[in-house]
Amino acid sequence: MSKKIILASASPRRKHLLLQLGLDFTVDPSGSEESIHLHLPPNLIAVTLAENKAKDVARRHKDGLILGADTIVVIDGLILGKPRDKEQAMEMLSRLSGRWHSVYTGIALIDAKTGGQIKDYEESKVKFKNLSQREIENYINTGEPLDKAGAYGIQGKGSLLVEKIEGCYYNIVGLPLFKLNTLLAEFGIEIL
Ligand SMILES: Cc1cn([C@H]2C[C@H](O)[C@@H](COP(=O)(O)OP(=O)(O)OP(=O)(O)O)O2)c(=O)[nH]c1=O
């Protein structure tokens, strides 16, 4: 029998993406602090945050494969996490307007029984259209930006801000499914 997957995330997006794959899993969100390690390159920041979440949850389980993930938006060498308020969402969206940025999602998988772990990340690039002040304000008023890295959600009305992308779409939503499948295979879990 293959290992039970435990999603170490409170993100409804990640849950929906896993459901979409028909995987059997439970959810046990991590309480791990998302402190940012500024001395690391962005890919390693995403991986470290994902690892912290998975490790935190792994401590509570004797069995199962713990999946932690973290998504960050990077532009101008700055890490954009979730905006703390509308003003910060405004700042983030103004910076993203008309330009390309990168979205990194780090993934960490830990086998709670053996302690065996794999860490990896995916990078996608996103080009925003030029946004008017009015569009930014209207978008913020949808309420979508507040719980999302970079203050937008490509899967919602945020899709109207995105001109084009390069790379994995699901990585931008919060879980790179193509990459995840290759990592699960290393633990003997085959979806197809
Ligand atoms: C860029 C972008 C981010 N996001 C979301 C994905 C993540 O849920 C969130 C980034 O925050 P994360 O810290 O990665 O995740 P989370 O706090 O929602 O959940 P947990 O820590 O429990 O795993 O931003 C979108 O939904 N759409 C997007 O287009």
The ligand as a Gaussian input file, in Angstrom:
#p B3LYP/6-31G(d) Opt

LIG

0 1
 C        0.946000      34.374000      -6.979000
 C       -0.203000      33.618000      -6.396000
 C       -0.185000      33.175000      -5.084000
 N       -1.243000      32.492000      -4.562000
 C       -1.243000      31.992000      -3.171000
 C       -0.663000      30.594000      -3.027000
 C       -0.396000      30.511000      -1.549000
 O       -1.524000      29.970000      -0.897000
 C       -0.204000      31.983000      -1.134000
 C        1.199000      32.190000      -0.658000
 O        1.290000      31.864000       0.685000
 P        2.033000      30.584000       1.261000
 O        2.733000      31.032000       2.496000
 O        2.837000      29.909000       0.207000
 O        0.850000      29.561000       1.663000
 P       -0.366000      29.759000       2.663000
 O        0.019000      30.650000       3.809000
 O       -1.561000      30.166000       1.865000
 O       -0.615000      28.294000       3.212000
 P        0.365000      27.423000       4.149000
 O        1.485000      28.291000       4.664000
 O       -0.472000      26.868000       5.262000
 O        0.879000      26.342000       3.227000
 O       -0.465000      32.760000      -2.290000
 C       -2.365000      32.220000      -5.343000
 O       -3.335000      31.603000      -4.869000
 N       -2.389000      32.637000      -6.648000
 C       -1.362000      33.325000      -7.219000
 O       -1.455000      33.671000      -8.428000

